[in-house]
Amino acid sequence: MSDKYLDPSGNTEQFRAFAHAPEAATPTVPTASRAPLIAGVAVVAVVLVAVVAWLALA
């Protein structure tokens, strides 16, 4: 049985060609905005600071 699959990590030249090849086969998916995540983390941080201050002064 012949092995038709060549592992790109088999030698350096094949690996470099594999690593630098454009990824045309995979569709590009737009990434979601990180603004809601950052705003949520900021709100949680402010609430935690307020709770700690309230407990410290109580």
A tleap script that builds the chain and sets N, CA, C and O, in Angstrom:
source leaprc.protein.ff14SB
mol = sequence {
  NMET SER ASP LYS TYR LEU ASP PRO SER GLY
  ASN THR GLU GLN PHE ARG ALA PHE ALA HIE
  ALA PRO GLU ALA ALA THR PRO THR VAL PRO
  THR ALA SER ARG ALA PRO LEU ILE ALA GLY
  VAL ALA VAL VAL ALA VAL VAL LEU VAL ALA
  VAL VAL ALA TRP LEU ALA LEU CALA
}
set mol.1.N position { 0.850 -1.168 0.000 }
set mol.1.CA position { 0.000 0.000 0.000 }
set mol.1.C position { 0.903 1.241 0.000 }
set mol.1.O position { 1.809 1.358 0.826 }
set mol.2.N position { 0.650 2.148 -0.920 }
set mol.2.CA position { 1.466 3.355 -0.992 }
set mol.2.C position { 0.881 4.434 -0.087 }
set mol.2.O position { -0.334 4.563 0.062 }
set mol.3.N position { 1.756 5.179 0.492 }
set mol.3.CA position { 1.347 6.259 1.386 }
set mol.3.C position { 1.327 7.554 0.580 }
set mol.3.O position { 2.383 8.132 0.322 }
set mol.4.N position { 0.138 8.021 0.175 }
set mol.4.CA position { 0.036 9.217 -0.657 }
set mol.4.C position { 0.000 10.487 0.179 }
set mol.4.O position { 0.207 11.574 -0.360 }
set mol.5.N position { -0.255 10.383 1.466 }
set mol.5.CA position { -0.300 11.556 2.331 }
set mol.5.C position { 1.107 11.859 2.806 }
set mol.5.O position { 1.765 11.007 3.403 }
set mol.6.N position { 1.566 13.070 2.543 }
set mol.6.CA position { 2.869 13.498 3.029 }
set mol.6.C position { 2.659 14.420 4.210 }
set mol.6.O position { 1.992 15.449 4.098 }
set mol.7.N position { 3.217 14.054 5.320 }
set mol.7.CA position { 3.104 14.856 6.539 }
set mol.7.C position { 3.934 16.122 6.371 }
set mol.7.O position { 5.139 16.030 6.140 }
set mol.8.N position { 3.313 17.326 6.482 }
set mol.8.CA position { 4.085 18.553 6.288 }
set mol.8.C position { 5.151 18.767 7.350 }
set mol.8.O position { 6.051 19.586 7.161 }
set mol.9.N position { 5.070 18.053 8.452 }
set mol.9.CA position { 6.119 18.192 9.462 }
set mol.9.C position { 7.266 17.230 9.195 }
set mol.9.O position { 8.200 17.140 9.991 }
set mol.10.N position { 7.199 16.511 8.076 }
set mol.10.CA position { 8.233 15.535 7.748 }
set mol.10.C position { 9.588 16.170 7.507 }
set mol.10.O position { 10.605 15.615 7.923 }
set mol.11.N position { 9.631 17.303 6.856 }
set mol.11.CA position { 10.896 18.010 6.701 }
set mol.11.C position { 10.635 19.503 6.755 }
set mol.11.O position { 9.488 19.944 6.675 }
set mol.12.N position { 11.682 20.265 6.889 }
set mol.12.CA position { 11.557 21.695 7.116 }
set mol.12.C position { 10.948 22.418 5.919 }
set mol.12.O position { 10.125 23.316 6.092 }
set mol.13.N position { 11.346 22.034 4.709 }
set mol.13.CA position { 10.840 22.721 3.522 }
set mol.13.C position { 9.335 22.526 3.358 }
set mol.13.O position { 8.618 23.476 3.044 }
set mol.14.N position { 8.857 21.315 3.567 }
set mol.14.CA position { 7.423 21.063 3.458 }
set mol.14.C position { 6.661 21.781 4.566 }
set mol.14.O position { 5.572 22.302 4.326 }
set mol.15.N position { 7.212 21.816 5.763 }
set mol.15.CA position { 6.533 22.488 6.854 }
set mol.15.C position { 6.440 23.985 6.605 }
set mol.15.O position { 5.397 24.589 6.858 }
set mol.16.N position { 7.505 24.588 6.116 }
set mol.16.CA position { 7.463 26.026 5.834 }
set mol.16.C position { 6.450 26.344 4.744 }
set mol.16.O position { 5.741 27.347 4.834 }
set mol.17.N position { 6.371 25.509 3.719 }
set mol.17.CA position { 5.387 25.719 2.663 }
set mol.17.C position { 3.974 25.574 3.223 }
set mol.17.O position { 3.070 26.317 2.842 }
set mol.18.N position { 3.790 24.624 4.121 }
set mol.18.CA position { 2.475 24.416 4.745 }
set mol.18.C position { 2.114 25.580 5.660 }
set mol.18.O position { 0.977 26.050 5.645 }
set mol.19.N position { 3.065 26.043 6.449 }
set mol.19.CA position { 2.792 27.100 7.421 }
set mol.19.C position { 2.530 28.444 6.752 }
set mol.19.O position { 1.758 29.249 7.273 }
set mol.20.N position { 3.158 28.700 5.613 }
set mol.20.CA position { 3.001 29.986 4.937 }
set mol.20.C position { 1.961 29.953 3.837 }
set mol.20.O position { 1.782 30.944 3.129 }
set mol.21.N position { 1.273 28.841 3.679 }
set mol.21.CA position { 0.245 28.738 2.643 }
set mol.21.C position { -0.982 29.534 3.064 }
set mol.21.O position { -1.360 29.509 4.235 }
set mol.22.N position { -1.608 30.241 2.126 }
set mol.22.CA position { -2.835 30.965 2.480 }
set mol.22.C position { -3.954 29.990 2.797 }
set mol.22.O position { -4.049 28.924 2.189 }
set mol.23.N position { -4.790 30.352 3.737 }
set mol.23.CA position { -5.883 29.474 4.160 }
set mol.23.C position { -7.145 29.825 3.376 }
set mol.23.O position { -8.080 30.410 3.923 }
set mol.24.N position { -7.167 29.467 2.101 }
set mol.24.CA position { -8.302 29.774 1.245 }
set mol.24.C position { -9.452 28.793 1.473 }
set mol.24.O position { -10.601 29.100 1.155 }
set mol.25.N position { -9.151 27.630 2.014 }
set mol.25.CA position { -10.184 26.612 2.191 }
set mol.25.C position { -11.104 26.926 3.366 }
set mol.25.O position { -12.260 26.504 3.372 }
set mol.26.N position { -10.611 27.653 4.349 }
set mol.26.CA position { -11.426 27.945 5.520 }
set mol.26.C position { -12.127 29.282 5.333 }
set mol.26.O position { -11.478 30.275 5.004 }
set mol.27.N position { -13.427 29.326 5.536 }
set mol.27.CA position { -14.139 30.601 5.397 }
set mol.27.C position { -13.812 31.524 6.567 }
set mol.27.O position { -13.613 31.071 7.694 }
set mol.28.N position { -13.759 32.805 6.288 }
set mol.28.CA position { -13.470 33.759 7.352 }
set mol.28.C position { -14.766 34.126 8.061 }
set mol.28.O position { -15.765 34.468 7.429 }
set mol.29.N position { -14.727 34.048 9.369 }
set mol.29.CA position { -15.878 34.363 10.196 }
set mol.29.C position { -15.595 35.679 10.899 }
set mol.29.O position { -14.576 35.798 11.580 }
set mol.30.N position { -16.459 36.661 10.755 }
set mol.30.CA position { -16.199 37.931 11.433 }
set mol.30.C position { -16.250 37.750 12.946 }
set mol.30.O position { -17.132 37.076 13.479 }
set mol.31.N position { -15.301 38.355 13.611 }
set mol.31.CA position { -15.254 38.239 15.074 }
set mol.31.C position { -16.207 39.245 15.699 }
set mol.31.O position { -16.425 40.336 15.171 }
set mol.32.N position { -16.755 38.862 16.809 }
set mol.32.CA position { -17.692 39.730 17.518 }
set mol.32.C position { -16.922 40.842 18.221 }
set mol.32.O position { -15.734 40.708 18.514 }
set mol.33.N position { -17.611 41.923 18.481 }
set mol.33.CA position { -17.002 43.054 19.167 }
set mol.33.C position { -16.752 42.692 20.627 }
set mol.33.O position { -17.554 41.995 21.249 }
set mol.34.N position { -15.648 43.164 21.162 }
set mol.34.CA position { -15.306 42.877 22.556 }
set mol.34.C position { -15.821 43.957 23.496 }
set mol.34.O position { -15.656 43.841 24.711 }
set mol.35.N position { -16.437 45.000 22.963 }
set mol.35.CA position { -16.902 46.112 23.790 }
set mol.35.C position { -17.903 45.672 24.852 }
set mol.35.O position { -17.761 46.099 25.999 }
set mol.36.N position { -18.911 44.844 24.548 }
set mol.36.CA position { -19.834 44.415 25.607 }
set mol.36.C position { -19.136 43.624 26.713 }
set mol.36.O position { -19.482 43.755 27.886 }
set mol.37.N position { -18.167 42.817 26.343 }
set mol.37.CA position { -17.430 42.048 27.355 }
set mol.37.C position { -16.639 42.977 28.270 }
set mol.37.O position { -16.642 42.804 29.489 }
set mol.38.N position { -15.970 43.950 27.690 }
set mol.38.CA position { -15.180 44.890 28.489 }
set mol.38.C position { -16.089 45.718 29.393 }
set mol.38.O position { -15.762 45.964 30.554 }
set mol.39.N position { -17.228 46.144 28.857 }
set mol.39.CA position { -18.163 46.923 29.670 }
set mol.39.C position { -18.715 46.081 30.818 }
set mol.39.O position { -18.864 46.581 31.933 }
set mol.40.N position { -19.015 44.823 30.562 }
set mol.40.CA position { -19.514 43.938 31.613 }
set mol.40.C position { -18.493 43.720 32.712 }
set mol.40.O position { -18.836 43.734 33.894 }
set mol.41.N position { -17.250 43.520 32.333 }
set mol.41.CA position { -16.188 43.333 33.326 }
set mol.41.C position { -16.000 44.608 34.145 }
set mol.41.O position { -15.779 44.537 35.354 }
set mol.42.N position { -16.086 45.766 33.504 }
set mol.42.CA position { -15.944 47.030 34.227 }
set mol.42.C position { -17.080 47.222 35.225 }
set mol.42.O position { -16.847 47.670 36.348 }
set mol.43.N position { -18.314 46.884 34.825 }
set mol.43.CA position { -19.458 47.017 35.734 }
set mol.43.C position { -19.297 46.085 36.934 }
set mol.43.O position { -19.551 46.484 38.071 }
set mol.44.N position { -18.877 44.852 36.682 }
set mol.44.CA position { -18.673 43.895 37.782 }
set mol.44.C position { -17.575 44.396 38.718 }
set mol.44.O position { -17.705 44.266 39.935 }
set mol.45.N position { -16.511 44.959 38.182 }
set mol.45.CA position { -15.425 45.471 39.024 }
set mol.45.C position { -15.908 46.628 39.894 }
set mol.45.O position { -15.573 46.694 41.076 }
set mol.46.N position { -16.693 47.540 39.321 }
set mol.46.CA position { -17.217 48.671 40.095 }
set mol.46.C position { -18.148 48.177 41.194 }
set mol.46.O position { -18.096 48.678 42.317 }
set mol.47.N position { -18.995 47.204 40.887 }
set mol.47.CA position { -19.912 46.658 41.897 }
set mol.47.C position { -19.123 45.990 43.018 }
set mol.47.O position { -19.451 46.165 44.192 }
set mol.48.N position { -18.090 45.228 42.673 }
set mol.48.CA position { -17.290 44.569 43.706 }
set mol.48.C position { -16.586 45.589 44.601 }
set mol.48.O position { -16.542 45.418 45.820 }
set mol.49.N position { -16.043 46.634 44.012 }
set mol.49.CA position { -15.383 47.674 44.814 }
set mol.49.C position { -16.400 48.352 45.725 }
set mol.49.O position { -16.093 48.630 46.884 }
set mol.50.N position { -17.590 48.621 45.231 }
set mol.50.CA position { -18.638 49.254 46.036 }
set mol.50.C position { -19.050 48.353 47.190 }
set mol.50.O position { -19.252 48.838 48.303 }
set mol.51.N position { -19.178 47.056 46.950 }
set mol.51.CA position { -19.566 46.122 48.007 }
set mol.51.C position { -18.478 46.027 49.066 }
set mol.51.O position { -18.775 46.017 50.261 }
set mol.52.N position { -17.222 45.957 48.640 }
set mol.52.CA position { -16.119 45.885 49.599 }
set mol.52.C position { -16.044 47.173 50.415 }
set mol.52.O position { -15.822 47.116 51.625 }
set mol.53.N position { -16.223 48.319 49.787 }
set mol.53.CA position { -16.202 49.582 50.529 }
set mol.53.C position { -17.360 49.668 51.500 }
set mol.53.O position { -17.194 50.136 52.626 }
set mol.54.N position { -18.529 49.222 51.076 }
set mol.54.CA position { -19.692 49.260 51.954 }
set mol.54.C position { -19.486 48.353 53.170 }
set mol.54.O position { -19.829 48.731 54.291 }
set mol.55.N position { -18.920 47.144 52.949 }
set mol.55.CA position { -18.644 46.235 54.064 }
set mol.55.C position { -17.564 46.791 54.990 }
set mol.55.O position { -17.636 46.611 56.205 }
set mol.56.N position { -16.574 47.460 54.428 }
set mol.56.CA position { -15.493 48.004 55.255 }
set mol.56.C position { -15.972 49.165 56.118 }
set mol.56.O position { -15.482 49.362 57.230 }
set mol.57.N position { -16.920 49.924 55.609 }
set mol.57.CA position { -17.414 51.086 56.356 }
set mol.57.C position { -18.615 50.755 57.245 }
set mol.57.O position { -19.037 51.592 58.042 }
set mol.58.N position { -19.158 49.573 57.121 }
set mol.58.CA position { -20.347 49.219 57.894 }
set mol.58.C position { -19.986 48.833 59.315 }
set mol.58.O position { -20.868 48.505 60.109 }
savepdb mol mol.pdb
quit
